[in-house]
Amino acid sequence: MEKAMYQSHGVGYAEYSRNFNKRMQVERDRDLDYRQSLMMVREFDRKLQK
């Protein structure tokens, strides 16, 4: 989990746990990634419906 966290966000879990600002930045990035993936799925589904 530590390695994945560092590769994905450039922050280790220990720093993520200690630093509130880092945690908020990681969570904003996760939310953005999630929303972008939803948009991709919707677009893909829309194209399949045609």
HELIX and SHEET records of a PDB file:
HELIX    1   1 GLU A    2  HIS A    9  1                                   8    
HELIX    2   2 TYR A   13  ARG A   18  1                                   6    
HELIX    3   3 PHE A   20  GLN A   49  1                                  30    
END                                                                             
